[in-house]
Amino acid sequence: MILNKYIALCGITSRRGAIELIKNGKISVNDQFNLHPAYEVKPNDVVKYKGSILKPETKKIYILLNKPKKTITSLNDENGRKTVIDLLKDKVNERVFPIGRLDYLTTGILLLTNDGDLAKKLSHPSHKVPKIYEATLNKEIKESDLEAIRKGLILDDGPATINWIKPSENDNKIINIELHIGKNRIVRRIFEHLGYDVIKLDRIYYAGLTKKGLKRGWFRHLSPKEILMLKHFT
């Protein structure tokens, strides 16, 4: 098995994340750090991360979390801030990692798993996994700006295309927007580009899953039916 897949199966990150760990010298095999992600792991090899021996997880875990504000979507934080993994401590024995990211102040649906293959596929742009956000703005949005967003904005890092956008029936400051691109802070940057501040941002839908019945900061395991649904996206 190649090294980056081996690491993903150990439940600490996705295959893509494993490549970064390897390139940054965070992974050793038999105490050697200068490795290639495609290195073939042999049966007697000892693979370590931060001094701990890595063993592939045999049981696949799929968790849906309703992320609270001021929580880092990461395995750990060098500044000591609370992470999404901290919310699972003493409740989930298996090592899992988040699929994609929500920024520090954004709330809502986040998937965590130790299934590196599924994480890689759900994160790949070609699968166009839909995400819906509810954004609360500092002022009512103009119809002309809604049309500009529908047509597609050009941001500093390229086009920002969406699937659809619509304001709340009762409040033009609250906007629902669906998209499948996964660029960093993309929803906030779309509105900021047109002069709006995003006061609150909540992801309310991801790949067919909603946060219905899940309080902020709580999590649950996915049902077999939900897991199968996710795999259909890939």
Residue pairs with C-beta under 8 A, 6 or more apart in sequence:
1 9
1 40
1 41
2 37
2 38
2 39
2 40
2 41
3 18
3 22
3 27
3 29
3 35
3 36
3 37
3 38
3 39
3 40
3 41
3 47
4 15
4 18
4 19
4 22
4 37
4 38
5 15
5 18
5 116
6 41
6 47
6 54
6 56
7 13
7 15
7 18
7 21
7 22
7 27
7 47
7 49
7 54
7 116
8 14
8 15
8 17
8 18
8 116
8 117
8 119
8 120
9 56
9 57
9 114
9 116
10 47
10 49
10 54
10 55
10 56
10 57
10 95
10 114
11 57
11 61
11 94
11 95
11 96
11 97
11 114
12 18
12 21
12 49
12 54
12 75
12 95
12 97
13 21
13 75
13 97
13 116
14 97
14 99
14 116
14 119
14 120
14 123
15 116
15 117
15 119
15 120
16 120
16 123
17 97
18 27
18 37
18 116
19 37
21 27
21 49
22 35
22 36
22 37
23 37
25 33
25 34
26 49
26 50
27 33
27 35
27 47
27 48
27 49
28 35
28 47
28 48
29 35
29 39
29 41
29 45
29 46
29 47
29 48
30 45
30 46
31 46
31 48
41 47
46 53
47 53
47 54
48 54
57 94
57 95
57 114
59 94
59 114
60 113
60 114
60 115
61 92
61 94
61 96
61 112
61 113
61 114
61 115
61 221
62 111
62 112
62 113
62 115
62 118
62 221
62 222
62 226
62 227
62 230
63 88
63 92
63 96
63 111
63 112
63 113
63 219
63 220
63 221
63 222
64 109
64 110
64 111
64 209
64 211
64 214
64 219
64 220
64 221
64 222
64 226
65 84
65 87
65 88
65 109
65 110
65 111
65 112
65 218
65 219
66 107
66 108
66 109
66 110
66 211
66 214
66 215
66 216
66 217
66 218
66 219
67 73
67 84
67 102
67 106
67 107
67 108
67 109
67 110
67 203
67 216
67 217
68 87
68 107
68 216
68 217
69 104
69 105
69 106
69 107
70 81
70 82
70 104
70 105
71 81
71 82
71 83
71 84
71 86
71 87
71 104
72 81
72 82
72 83
72 84
72 104
73 83
73 84
73 98
73 100
73 101
73 102
73 103
73 110
74 83
74 84
74 85
74 98
75 83
75 85
75 97
76 83
76 85
77 83
81 104
84 98
84 110
84 112
85 96
87 217
87 219
88 96
88 112
88 219
91 219
94 114
95 114
96 112
96 113
96 114
97 112
97 113
97 114
97 119
98 110
98 111
98 112
99 110
99 111
99 112
99 113
99 118
99 119
99 122
99 123
100 110
100 111
100 122
100 123
100 182
101 184
102 108
102 110
102 203
103 185
103 188
105 201
106 201
106 202
106 203
107 200
107 201
107 202
107 203
107 216
108 133
108 201
108 202
108 203
108 204
108 211
109 203
109 204
109 205
109 206
109 209
109 210
109 211
110 203
110 206
111 122
111 206
111 207
111 209
111 230
112 219
113 119
118 230
118 231
118 234
121 127
121 233
121 234
122 129
122 207
122 230
122 233
122 234
123 182
125 180
125 181
125 182
127 233
127 234
128 180
129 180
129 206
129 207
129 233
130 163
130 178
130 179
130 180
130 205
130 206
130 207
131 178
131 179
131 180
131 203
131 205
131 206
131 207
132 176
132 177
132 178
132 203
132 204
132 205
132 206
133 176
133 177
133 178
133 179
133 187
133 201
133 202
133 203
133 204
134 174
134 175
134 176
134 200
134 201
134 202
134 204
135 174
135 175
135 176
135 177
135 187
135 188
135 191
135 198
135 200
135 201
135 202
136 173
136 174
136 175
136 198
136 199
136 200
136 201
137 173
137 174
137 175
137 191
137 196
137 197
137 198
137 199
138 173
138 196
138 197
138 198
138 199
139 173
139 196
140 172
140 173
141 167
141 172
141 173
141 175
141 196
145 194
145 196
146 165
146 166
146 167
148 194
149 162
149 165
149 177
149 190
149 194
150 162
150 164
150 165
152 159
152 160
152 161
152 162
153 159
153 160
153 190
153 193
153 194
154 160
155 183
155 189
155 190
155 193
157 183
160 179
160 181
160 183
160 186
160 189
160 190
160 193
161 179
161 181
162 177
162 178
162 179
162 190
163 178
163 179
163 180
164 177
164 178
165 175
165 176
165 177
165 178
166 175
166 176
167 173
167 174
167 175
167 176
168 174
168 175
168 176
175 191
176 204
177 187
177 190
178 205
179 186
179 187
183 189
187 198
187 201
188 198
188 201
191 197
191 198
192 198
204 210
204 211
207 229
207 230
207 233
208 226
208 229
208 230
208 233
209 222
209 226
209 230
214 220
222 230
